């Protein structure tokens, strides 16, 4: 990828988006409500609203970046996110925190613009490596969020949000100095309610023959991933009686291994296999990991399934590279926005659904049943990818 300083800003943006998700909002909510039951209710509501606003705003941000350029949309969103984290720190009531967290979800939809920027400035053959780096930043933010929230939250429950705001402002300021525009905006790009609303944007993507298959595969993969993430801690506690320290160690090691793998190995692997074969292979590895996890009974097998899951993470970068090759340059933002919206649907609905299913499985079946369900969606993703022709970009028009 060209323009190393630009890549730093993009990686920092994705890192900050994930960092915000890991901050200890429940601790702040408990401090505000002074009631544990109310804090649980409000925290769950905050999580759903965060995903809902990403769903609503992502297509609009993508369309605006096609019309006005990636740079102003990205930097304005980063600046607004910094202001919003400061508002979190000053929130006097649950309702205020709900409003500000909804706004944070909207601002954190910058993942859309980052993916479009990568497609603008990276040659098709090198995109998987760039998206692998984005995945690595995603994983680092996943690890750093709880760490930063825990360390600073022990001093003051509002301090992590101040720190997140400072990081956002620093990245935005650096971006204003070094981030070039990846492609000039096109004033003729329409920004209408029909095209910029999430339902219309997603429907437009699903109607396209190749892109529709890739979007459906992406949704199935997101459902499988979110099912795993939502129930992982509870599964380890039930199945292996792991302590919080052991769970944290497993999460941290898995995430860091994924970071190293995506940053160093995904690009060369995808270049060797090609986007389609790498995406299918990664999906199959993810399927094996989820299916095996449903039946593991000893820790060493669990660690083996975690390792297989890390290897399967190449599917995301390969599929993203494939998608970026399947659309025109002037519609990258719109398409990436629709795809982010599809992912936001999974992030909004799956945690609640998976939690209910896991509770039912504990009572009436086996805890691993939820992972079998996730494996079914992973299989669906692999089948859709395998059935999709790898055609030239303009053949999807």
C-alpha positions as CSV (number, residue, x, y, z in Angstrom):
1,X,0.0,0.0,0.0
2,X,1.2,3.5,-0.8
3,X,1.4,6.4,1.7
4,X,2.7,4.9,4.9
5,X,1.5,7.8,7.1
6,X,-2.0,7.4,5.7
7,X,-1.9,3.7,6.7
8,X,-1.0,4.7,10.2
9,X,-4.0,7.0,10.4
10,X,-6.3,4.2,9.0
11,X,-5.0,1.6,11.4
12,X,-5.3,4.1,14.3
13,X,-8.9,4.7,13.3
14,X,-9.9,1.0,13.4
15,X,-7.9,0.5,16.6
16,X,-9.9,3.4,18.3
17,X,-13.2,2.1,17.0
18,X,-12.5,-1.3,18.7
19,X,-11.0,0.4,21.7
20,X,-14.2,2.2,22.4
21,X,-16.2,-1.1,22.4
22,X,-13.9,-2.5,25.1
23,X,-14.1,0.4,27.5
24,X,-15.9,-0.4,30.7
25,X,-19.3,1.2,30.0
26,X,-21.0,-1.1,32.6
27,X,-18.8,0.2,35.4
28,X,-19.7,3.8,34.5
29,X,-23.3,2.8,34.3
30,X,-23.2,1.2,37.7
31,X,-21.6,4.4,39.1
32,X,-24.4,6.5,37.6
33,X,-27.4,4.3,38.5
34,X,-26.0,3.0,41.8
35,X,-28.0,-0.2,41.2
36,X,-26.6,-3.4,39.7
37,X,-29.8,-4.6,38.1
38,X,-30.5,-1.3,36.5
39,X,-26.9,-1.1,35.3
40,X,-27.2,-4.5,33.6
41,X,-30.4,-3.4,31.8
42,X,-29.0,-0.1,30.7
43,X,-25.7,-1.6,29.6
44,X,-27.5,-4.1,27.4
45,X,-29.6,-1.3,25.9
46,X,-26.4,0.7,25.2
47,X,-24.8,-2.2,23.3
48,X,-27.9,-2.6,21.1
49,X,-28.2,1.1,20.4
50,X,-24.5,1.3,19.4
51,X,-24.9,-1.4,16.8
52,X,-28.2,0.0,15.6
53,X,-26.7,3.5,14.9
54,X,-23.8,1.8,13.0
55,X,-26.4,0.1,10.9
56,X,-28.3,3.3,10.2
57,X,-25.3,5.6,9.6
58,X,-22.8,3.4,7.7
59,X,-24.4,3.6,4.3
60,X,-24.7,7.4,4.6
61,X,-21.0,7.8,5.6
62,X,-20.0,5.6,2.6
63,X,-22.2,7.6,0.2
64,X,-20.8,10.9,1.6
65,X,-17.3,9.7,1.1
66,X,-18.0,8.9,-2.5
67,X,-19.4,12.4,-3.0
68,X,-17.1,14.5,-0.9
69,X,-13.9,12.4,-0.6
70,X,-12.7,9.9,2.1
71,X,-10.5,12.4,4.0
72,X,-13.1,14.9,5.3
73,X,-15.6,12.2,6.2
74,X,-13.0,10.2,8.1
75,X,-11.4,13.1,10.0
76,X,-14.8,14.7,10.9
77,X,-16.0,11.4,12.2
78,X,-12.8,10.9,14.3
79,X,-13.1,14.4,15.7
80,X,-16.8,13.9,16.6
81,X,-16.0,10.6,18.2
82,X,-13.4,12.3,20.5
83,X,-16.0,14.9,21.5
84,X,-18.5,12.1,22.2
85,X,-16.1,10.2,24.5
86,X,-15.6,13.4,26.5
87,X,-19.4,13.5,26.7
88,X,-19.4,10.0,28.0
89,X,-17.1,11.0,30.8
90,X,-19.4,13.9,31.8
91,X,-22.7,12.0,31.5
92,X,-24.9,12.7,34.5
93,X,-27.7,10.1,33.8
94,X,-28.4,6.8,32.0
95,X,-30.4,8.6,29.4
96,X,-27.6,11.0,28.6
97,X,-25.2,8.1,28.4
98,X,-27.6,6.3,26.0
99,X,-27.7,9.3,23.7
100,X,-23.9,9.7,23.7
101,X,-23.3,6.0,23.2
102,X,-25.7,6.0,20.2
103,X,-23.7,8.9,18.8
104,X,-20.5,6.9,19.4
105,X,-21.9,4.1,17.3
106,X,-22.6,6.5,14.5
107,X,-19.1,8.0,14.6
108,X,-17.5,4.6,14.8
109,X,-19.0,3.6,11.5
110,X,-15.7,4.9,10.0
111,X,-14.8,1.3,9.3
112,X,-16.8,1.9,6.1
113,X,-14.6,4.8,4.9
114,X,-11.4,3.0,5.9
115,X,-12.2,0.0,3.7
116,X,-13.0,2.3,0.8
117,X,-9.8,4.2,1.3
118,X,-7.8,1.0,1.2
119,X,-9.4,0.0,-2.0
120,X,-8.6,3.4,-3.5
121,X,-4.9,3.4,-2.8
122,X,-3.9,-0.3,-3.0
123,X,-3.4,-2.4,-6.0
124,X,-5.9,-5.3,-6.2
125,X,-3.1,-7.9,-5.6
126,X,-2.0,-6.2,-2.4
127,X,-5.4,-5.5,-0.9
128,X,-5.6,-8.7,1.2
129,X,-2.4,-7.7,2.9
130,X,-3.7,-4.2,3.7
131,X,-7.0,-5.6,4.9
132,X,-5.0,-8.1,7.0
133,X,-3.3,-5.1,8.7
134,X,-6.7,-3.6,9.3
135,X,-7.8,-6.9,10.9
136,X,-4.7,-6.8,13.1
137,X,-5.6,-3.2,14.3
138,X,-9.1,-4.5,15.0
139,X,-7.6,-7.3,17.2
140,X,-5.3,-4.9,19.0
141,X,-8.2,-2.7,19.8
142,X,-10.1,-5.7,21.1
143,X,-7.3,-6.5,23.5
144,X,-6.4,-2.9,24.5
145,X,-10.0,-1.7,25.2
146,X,-10.5,-3.9,28.3
147,X,-6.9,-3.4,29.5
148,X,-7.2,0.4,29.3
149,X,-10.7,0.4,30.7
150,X,-9.6,-1.8,33.6
151,X,-6.4,0.0,34.5
152,X,-7.7,3.6,34.2
153,X,-11.2,2.6,35.5
154,X,-9.6,1.5,38.7
155,X,-8.5,5.1,39.2
156,X,-11.8,6.7,38.1
157,X,-14.6,5.0,36.1
158,X,-14.8,8.1,33.8
159,X,-11.0,8.3,33.1
160,X,-10.9,5.6,30.3
161,X,-13.3,7.8,28.2
162,X,-11.1,10.8,28.6
163,X,-8.1,8.8,27.5
164,X,-10.1,7.5,24.5
165,X,-11.0,11.1,23.6
166,X,-7.4,12.2,23.7
167,X,-6.4,9.3,21.4
168,X,-9.1,10.2,19.0
169,X,-8.1,13.9,18.9
170,X,-4.4,12.9,18.5
171,X,-5.2,10.6,15.6
172,X,-7.5,13.2,14.0
173,X,-4.8,15.9,14.3
174,X,-2.2,13.6,12.8
175,X,-4.6,12.8,10.0
176,X,-5.2,16.5,9.2
177,X,-1.4,16.8,8.8
178,X,-0.5,13.7,6.8
179,X,-3.6,12.0,5.4
180,X,-4.0,12.8,1.7
181,X,-7.2,12.4,-0.2
182,X,-7.4,8.9,-1.8
183,X,-9.7,10.0,-4.6
184,X,-11.5,13.3,-5.4
185,X,-15.1,13.3,-4.5
186,X,-17.7,13.2,-7.2
187,X,-20.3,16.0,-6.8
188,X,-22.6,14.1,-9.1
189,X,-22.9,11.1,-6.7
190,X,-26.5,11.3,-5.4
191,X,-27.1,11.3,-1.7
192,X,-30.8,10.5,-1.5
193,X,-32.9,8.8,1.2
194,X,-33.4,5.8,-1.1
195,X,-29.7,5.3,-1.6
196,X,-28.3,6.4,1.8
197,X,-30.8,4.6,4.1
198,X,-29.6,1.2,5.3
199,X,-32.5,-0.8,3.9
200,X,-32.2,0.6,0.4
201,X,-28.4,0.4,0.4
202,X,-28.3,-3.2,1.5
203,X,-31.1,-4.2,-0.9
204,X,-29.2,-2.6,-3.8
205,X,-26.1,-4.7,-2.9
206,X,-28.1,-7.9,-2.5
207,X,-29.7,-7.5,-5.9
208,X,-26.3,-7.7,-7.7
209,X,-25.4,-11.2,-8.7
210,X,-21.8,-11.6,-7.5
211,X,-21.8,-8.9,-4.9
212,X,-25.0,-10.2,-3.4
213,X,-23.5,-13.7,-2.9
214,X,-20.4,-12.1,-1.2
215,X,-22.6,-10.0,1.0
216,X,-24.7,-13.0,2.1
217,X,-21.5,-14.9,2.8
218,X,-20.2,-12.0,4.9
219,X,-23.4,-11.9,6.9
220,X,-23.2,-15.7,7.7
221,X,-19.6,-15.2,8.7
222,X,-20.5,-12.3,11.0
223,X,-23.3,-14.3,12.6
224,X,-20.9,-17.2,13.3
225,X,-18.2,-14.8,14.7
226,X,-20.6,-12.8,16.9
227,X,-22.2,-16.1,18.3
228,X,-18.7,-17.2,19.3
229,X,-17.7,-13.8,20.8
230,X,-21.0,-13.4,22.7
231,X,-20.9,-16.8,24.5
232,X,-17.2,-17.5,24.7
233,X,-16.6,-16.4,28.3
234,X,-19.7,-18.2,29.5
235,X,-18.8,-21.4,27.6
236,X,-15.3,-21.4,29.1
237,X,-16.7,-20.9,32.6
238,X,-19.3,-23.7,32.2
239,X,-17.2,-26.3,30.3
240,X,-13.8,-25.9,31.9
241,X,-14.5,-23.9,35.1
242,X,-11.9,-21.4,34.0
243,X,-11.2,-18.5,36.3
244,X,-11.5,-14.9,35.1
245,X,-7.7,-14.8,34.9
246,X,-7.6,-17.9,32.7
247,X,-10.3,-16.6,30.5
248,X,-8.5,-13.3,30.1
249,X,-5.3,-15.1,29.2
250,X,-7.0,-17.3,26.6
251,X,-8.7,-14.2,25.0
252,X,-5.5,-12.2,25.0
253,X,-3.3,-14.9,23.6
254,X,-5.8,-15.7,20.9
255,X,-6.3,-12.1,19.9
256,X,-2.5,-11.3,19.9
257,X,-1.8,-14.5,17.8
258,X,-4.5,-13.3,15.4
259,X,-2.9,-9.8,15.2
260,X,0.6,-11.3,14.3
261,X,-0.9,-13.7,11.8
262,X,-3.0,-11.1,10.0
263,X,-0.2,-8.6,10.0
264,X,2.5,-10.9,8.7
265,X,1.1,-14.0,7.1
266,X,-2.3,-13.2,5.6
267,X,-1.0,-11.1,2.7
268,X,1.5,-13.8,1.4
269,X,-1.1,-16.6,1.8
270,X,-3.8,-14.8,-0.1
271,X,-1.4,-13.8,-2.8
272,X,-0.5,-17.4,-3.2
273,X,-4.0,-18.8,-3.1
274,X,-6.0,-15.9,-4.6
275,X,-8.9,-14.2,-3.0
276,X,-11.5,-16.8,-3.7
277,X,-9.6,-19.9,-2.6
278,X,-8.2,-18.1,0.5
279,X,-11.7,-16.9,1.5
280,X,-13.1,-20.4,1.1
281,X,-10.2,-22.1,2.9
282,X,-10.4,-19.6,5.8
283,X,-14.2,-20.2,6.1
284,X,-13.6,-23.9,6.2
285,X,-11.0,-23.5,8.9
286,X,-13.4,-21.4,10.9
287,X,-16.1,-24.1,10.5
288,X,-13.7,-26.8,11.8
289,X,-12.8,-24.5,14.8
290,X,-16.4,-23.9,15.7
291,X,-17.5,-27.5,15.2
292,X,-14.6,-28.8,17.2
293,X,-15.2,-26.4,20.0
294,X,-18.7,-27.7,20.4
295,X,-17.3,-31.1,21.5
296,X,-14.0,-30.4,23.3
297,X,-13.7,-31.7,26.7
298,X,-10.1,-31.1,27.6
299,X,-8.2,-27.8,27.5
300,X,-5.5,-28.8,25.0
301,X,-8.2,-29.6,22.4
302,X,-9.7,-26.2,23.1
303,X,-6.3,-24.5,22.5
304,X,-6.0,-26.5,19.2
305,X,-9.4,-25.2,18.1
306,X,-8.4,-21.7,19.0
307,X,-5.3,-22.0,16.8
308,X,-7.4,-23.3,13.9
309,X,-9.7,-20.4,14.3
310,X,-6.8,-18.0,14.1
311,X,-5.7,-19.6,10.8
312,X,-9.2,-19.2,9.6
313,X,-9.1,-15.4,10.1
314,X,-7.6,-15.0,6.7
315,X,-11.1,-15.4,5.3
316,X,-12.1,-11.9,6.3
317,X,-9.2,-10.1,4.6
318,X,-9.5,-12.3,1.5
319,X,-13.3,-11.7,1.2
320,X,-12.9,-8.0,1.7
321,X,-10.2,-7.9,-1.0
322,X,-12.5,-9.9,-3.3
323,X,-15.5,-7.5,-2.6
324,X,-13.3,-4.4,-3.3
325,X,-12.4,-5.8,-6.7
326,X,-16.0,-6.4,-7.6
327,X,-17.2,-2.8,-7.6
328,X,-16.2,0.4,-9.4
329,X,-14.0,3.0,-7.7
330,X,-16.8,5.6,-7.6
331,X,-19.0,3.3,-5.5
332,X,-16.6,1.8,-3.0
333,X,-17.9,3.9,-0.2
334,X,-21.6,3.1,-0.9
335,X,-20.9,-0.6,-1.1
336,X,-18.7,-0.7,2.0
337,X,-21.3,1.2,3.9
338,X,-24.0,-1.3,3.0
339,X,-21.6,-4.2,4.1
340,X,-20.9,-2.4,7.4
341,X,-24.6,-2.1,7.8
342,X,-25.1,-5.8,7.3
343,X,-22.4,-6.5,9.9
344,X,-24.1,-4.1,12.3
345,X,-27.3,-6.2,12.0
346,X,-25.4,-9.2,13.3
347,X,-23.8,-7.2,16.0
348,X,-27.2,-5.9,17.2
349,X,-29.2,-9.1,17.0
350,X,-26.8,-12.0,17.5
351,X,-25.6,-11.2,21.1
352,X,-29.1,-11.3,22.5
353,X,-30.2,-14.3,20.4
354,X,-27.1,-16.2,21.1
355,X,-27.4,-15.5,24.9
356,X,-31.0,-16.8,25.0
357,X,-30.0,-19.9,22.9
358,X,-27.0,-20.5,25.2
359,X,-29.2,-20.3,28.3
360,X,-31.7,-22.7,26.8
361,X,-28.9,-25.1,25.8
362,X,-27.5,-25.1,29.3
363,X,-31.0,-26.1,30.7
364,X,-32.3,-28.5,28.1
365,X,-29.3,-29.7,25.9
366,X,-25.6,-29.2,25.8
367,X,-23.6,-25.9,26.0
368,X,-21.8,-26.8,22.7
369,X,-25.1,-26.7,20.8
370,X,-24.7,-22.9,20.3
371,X,-21.3,-23.6,18.6
372,X,-22.9,-26.1,16.3
373,X,-25.3,-23.4,15.3
374,X,-22.4,-21.0,14.6
375,X,-20.7,-23.8,12.6
376,X,-23.8,-24.0,10.4
377,X,-23.5,-20.4,9.5
378,X,-19.8,-20.8,8.9
379,X,-20.6,-23.6,6.5
380,X,-23.2,-21.4,4.8
381,X,-20.5,-18.7,4.3
382,X,-18.1,-21.2,2.8
383,X,-20.7,-22.7,0.4
384,X,-21.7,-19.2,-0.8
385,X,-18.1,-18.2,-1.4
386,X,-17.4,-21.4,-3.2
387,X,-20.4,-21.0,-5.4
388,X,-19.6,-17.3,-6.4
389,X,-17.8,-16.8,-9.7
390,X,-14.6,-14.8,-9.4
391,X,-15.3,-12.5,-12.3
392,X,-13.8,-9.3,-13.5
393,X,-14.9,-6.2,-11.5
394,X,-17.1,-4.8,-14.2
395,X,-18.9,-8.0,-14.9
396,X,-21.1,-7.4,-11.8
397,X,-22.6,-4.3,-13.3
